[in-house]
């Protein structure tokens, strides 16, 4: 019996994981949002600020990474460019806003809707940028070039 046959090699694990999560953008988002949350909570001491930053970073890595993968699959999977942009941006925005509102509602945030307003405004802007990059196969941090050569030229 080959001892390596049943072992999940790190590269194979990363390739499987990357099918469901945009790992690089998840990491970038986690570091950015974790830093923001650390700064917001810094006046409560480094330990509490670090815990809050870690929780935000973990959430952003997984949820943000999954949402960006969904956006990528939609924007590169629909041949009609306009429809691809609309569907991918609307889907990602609805998921993001819904989850943010849900988290704020469950955690007892005093003003859950008001706390969701920045996401309502900023998420679509970010998703427009990412969708354009994904659709046009441009290389920016976290993006694979030439993912699908069968797309219409943008």
N, C-alpha and C positions, 0 to 999 in steps of 0.2 A: 504494500500500500504506500502510495506517495504521501509523505508527511505534509507537503505543501498543498495538496489537493483541497482539503477542507478548511484551510486557513484563509481568512479574509484579509488579504493584503491591504495595507493602508491606501494605496492608490485606487484599488477596486472599491474600497469603502467610500473614499472621497467622490469617485465617479458616481456611485449609487446615490450618495447623499446629495450631490449636485443636481440630480434629476428633479429633486423636490424643493431645494433651497438654493437661491443664488448666494453661494458662500461668500464670495468676495464683497458683494454689495451688502450682504448681511453683516459682515465684519465691519465694513466702513460705517454703516448705519449704527451698529452697536457702539462703536467707539465714539462717534459723534454724539448720539443721544445720551450715552452714558456720561460723557463729559459735561453735557448741558445739565443733566440732572444732578451730577456731583456739584457743579457750580451753584445751582439753585439751592441745594441743601447744605452747602458748606458751612453756613452759620450754625448748624446743629452739631458740628464736630466732624472730624474726618471719618470716624467709624460709621456713623449713621449716613453720612454723605456717600461713603463707599458702598454701603449696603444698598442704598437707593440706586446708585449708579450701576451696580452689578445687576440688580433686578431689571432695570430699564434696558441695559445692554443685552441681557439674555432674551428678554421679550422681543426687542428690536431685531436681534439676530434671527430668531426663529420665525416670528410672525412677519417681519419685514422681508426676510429672505424668501419666505413662501409666497407672499403677495407679489414680490418682484418676479418670481418665477412664473406665477400665473399671468402677470402682465406680459412677460416675454413670450410665453406660449400663445397667448391670444394675438399679440401684435405681429408675430412672425408666422402665425398659422392661418391668417385670413388674407387672401390674395388682394382683395379690394382695400387699397391703402386707407382711404377715409373711414371705411367701416372698421378696419383693424384698429386705427387710432381711437375711434369713439368707443368701441367695445372694450378695449384694453384699459383705457383711462377711466371709463365709468365703472367697470368691474373692480379695479384696484381701489378706486376712491370710495365706492360704496362699502367694500369690505373693511377698509381702513377706518372710515368714519364710524361705521357700525361697531367695530371692535373697540375703538377708543371710547365711544359713548357708553358701551356696555361696561367696560372696565371702570370708568368714572362713576357710573350708576351703582355698580356692585360694591365699590370701595367706600361709598358714602361721601364722595366729593360734594361739597355744598352746592355747587352750581355745575352739574354735569354737562348741560348743553353749552353753557358759556365756556367751559373748559375744552369743549370739542371744536369751538369756532376756529382756533388756529389750524387745526387739522383740516377742517372744511376748506379753508383758504389755501393752505400751503401744499397739501397732498396732491391735488390735481396739477399744480405747477411742476412739482418734482416728477410726477408720473408722465407728464407731457415730455419733459426732457429725456427721461429714461426710455420712453416708447420710441421717440425719434432716434435715439442712439441705437436701440435694439433693431429697429426696422431698417435703418440705414447701414447696419453692420459696422458702425464706427467703433474704434478702439478707445475706450475710456476705462478707468479702473473698474475691474469687475466684469468686463464684457468680453465675450469670445468673439473673435472676428470670423466672418463668413460662416455663421451658424447654419444658414439655409440659403443655398445658392439658387433655389427655385423661386425666390420672391421676385415680384415685379420690381423693376428699378424704381427707386423712390423719387 
